[in-house]
Amino acid sequence: MTALLVVDVQNDFCPGGRLAVTGGDEIIPLVTALGLRFETVVLTQDWHPAGHSSFASHHPGRRHFESVAMAYGEQVLWP
């Protein structure tokens, strides 16, 4: 069996979203067109528990979108 795996496509990454990426909405028609080619399409959603170390609120005095050094490398702090 073959499947299309779509990882973490979300409205937050589209213009106007909380984590907007310029042109982030442009991928939606491509994903939709690819999905029509597969019998099985699996969509994943990224999820972090409250207090996760990638959130600015976990780092007192830090602001959204700042970077901090973590054991695995630089981490952007998300809202």
Order of alpha helices (4+ residues) and beta strands (2+ residues): beta-alpha-beta-beta-beta
